[in-house]
Amino acid sequence: MTKFNEFVKTYDVRGLVGSQLTDEVVECFGAAFADELDLEGKELVVGHDMRDSSPGFAAAFSLGARKRGASAVMLGLCSTDMNYYASGFLDLPAAMFTASHNPASYNGIKLSRAGARGISLDAGLAAIRDRAVAFFETGIPADFALGSERNLLVIDDYSNYLRNLVPLQGIRKLKIVIDTANGMGGLTVPVVLGNDASIEIIPMYFELDGSFPNHEANPLDPKNLVDLQQMVVSSGADLGLAFDGDADRCFAVDEKGVAVTPSAVAAIVSKREILRVQALGEKTPTVLHNLLTSKSVPETIAAYGAIPKVTKVGHSLIKDQMASTAAVFGGEHSAHYYFREFWGADNGMLAAMHLISELGSQDRTLSEISADYTPYFASGEINSTITDAHGAQSRVAAEFEGAFVEELDGKTYSHQDGEVWWWCNIRSSNTEPLLRLNVESNQESVMHQIRDRALAAITSGD
């Protein structure tokens, strides 16, 4: 029995190919998407990544939607941000087939409304799921004439659009190692960055291969950055970039082979976007950051005269807040970066281009630049498998009794004693039996102490 609740997640559909996601299931999602968004007689965009199952799933989704009277614009192979570009530029709803950084046995669907606006469980995905379940149980009725299907290549227009947003002319010569992990960056990087005389690219794993033969396409896991770090140092490169499987997230490594935190990248891009719009007359722009970014991010935003606004974690939620606040930029600790000029959607390539421009416009090294935005000490995200999340949260609350508590996303405990401060966030995963811990302090020893106390409380009862 197919249990849709097991693979319809908070922000997208993500499941095992064959046992959870099949052509029949995906076809039902296509029909449900068309009905929920009232697409009879209208178009939608469908794109897919390089996984073996993705082309077939894209075709099945198109068929389901067309059975409900919609017409499909087929992008073929694309990155997720290319899919967002098509949704934004064409002002059409879209489906992207990818499981991002998940292993080869998985696939999934990222859904957008017209203009690349997000769809999450609380904003349409639950209704689409329920319609798909009904179609799966009773079949898709032949109420409408079958919609049409056409192919559209957008990569050149996508590349030109990004190059207009972040021009790279005039920067100093840079040697950049780029690891695309056999994911969709292998398609987009050569087109966007490969023709610039100022940039020498040393490619790593550019061949599209959904079996991920070299390493997982998940740069958030340090082990997947090792090859990049070694190549940056051995080649004497100025910068290393790593993209995830669908190329919507980008991670950076400095010339010493040290990973640059996504918070530092968020702070750098925040500064650049603030200065850009201020030059156009926007005096106090809003910039979003989720509550797990370093304290240095809102400090940087405020220092440049903008308004920092904290958000919960999650791309659909942040896209909604990008729209409602008219924020110029938004950054997450997980290396999702959102741009107002990109329909409020996240775009790892744009973040990479900002970093390249920042580095190429001055003589300092990336390690020197990033040090300006990394003044504090962070634990990084630590995951613990927990069967009783409520009990673990209760133990943490007892451990940090007397600290200030906020409940925006999970629980954030904070305390300041003179000039020494710390904060500690514990939140449940939306998809797995995990508690996620993040700690930061302006004193390294304090960060270690709070981290260890929190971990002991989390795990002591499990």
C-alpha positions, 0 to 999 in steps of 0.5 A: 500500500502506498503511504503518501504521508511518508514521502510528502514532506513539509516543503516537497515530495521526497521518496524512494524510487520504485517503492514510494515514487512510481510513474503512476504515483507521479502521474497522480501528482501531476493531475492533482497539481493541475487541479489544485492550481486550476490549470485547465487551459493554462501552462505549467513548467516541468524540469528534471535533474540527472537522476536515472528516474527523473526524465520518466517521472517528468514525463509522467507528471506532464501526462497527469497534468495534461489529462486534467487539461493543462499544457506542459512546457518541458525544460529537460535537464536543468538545475532547480534555480533554472526551474525557478527562473522559468517559473519566474520569467514565464510567470508559470507554476512549475515542477522540478524533479530532484532529490537534491543532496539525497542518495541515488535511490531517492527522487522527489518533486519541488513545486512552485506557483507562478513566479517561483512562489513556494508551495509547502504542506501548509500552503497547498502541498497537503491539498495536492497530496490529498488530490493525488491520493484520490486519483491513485485510488480511483483513477484520473477521469478523462474529463478534459481534452489532453493538453499539449506539450512543448520543449523549451531550452532556457539555459542561455537566457538563465545565464544572461539573466544572472550575469546582468544581476552580478556582472563579473567584468573587471575583476582580477584573475582568479583560479577557482576549483568547482566541485559539482558532485556529478550534479546539475552544476556540471551543466550550469557552471560552464555556461554561466562562468566558463566563458569569462577570461578572468576566471580559470575553472578547475572542474571536479566531477562535472559529468552528470551522473545520478549515481554520484560515483565520486561522493554524495552531492551534499556539501553540508557534510564535511566529508564531501568537501575533502576532495575540493579542499585538497584540490584548492590547496594543491592547485594554489587556487583562490577559491573553491566552490561546491554545489549540491545535486540540484545546484541550488545551494553553494558552499565555499572553501578559501585558499587555505582549504578551510570551509567558509561558513554559510553565515559568512557568505550570507553576511557578504552577500547581504552587504553587497545587496544592501549597498546596491539598492542603497545606490539606487535610492532604497535607504533602509532595505530589509534583509532576512536571515533564519534564526540559526545564522551567526549573530554576525549576520544581523550585525552586518545587516544593521551596520550597513543601514538595513533592517535585519528580520529573523525567520524560521528555517525553511525555503517555502516559508522564507520565499513567502516572507521575501514577498511579504517584506519586499526583502532584498536578500535572505540567507540561511545557515544551510546555504540557501540564499534568496534574492528579490531580483530572482523572484524571491527564490533561492539561487546558489549560483548567484551567491557564488557570483557575489562571492567571486565578485567580492574576492575579485574586486580586491587584493585580499584573500578569501580567508582574510575577507571571511574572517571579517564576518566570522568573529564568533565561535559556532558548533555547527549543526549537530544531529541526535537520533531521539525517540522522545523529542519532548522528553529531550526538550524538557531535559534541555529546559531544565539544564538551561533554567534561567536562560532567556527562551524564544520559541520561534523555531524549536527553542532558543536559549540565550544568556549574557554575562557582561560581555560574554554571550551565548545562544543555543537552539534545539529543534526537531527535524521535519522529516526524521526522528532527529533533534538538531542542535546549534550553539554560538558564543563569542568565547570558544570555551563557552561555546564548547561548554554549552554544546556539551551540556545541551548534548548531554541533556538531549541524549541522557534519557534516550 
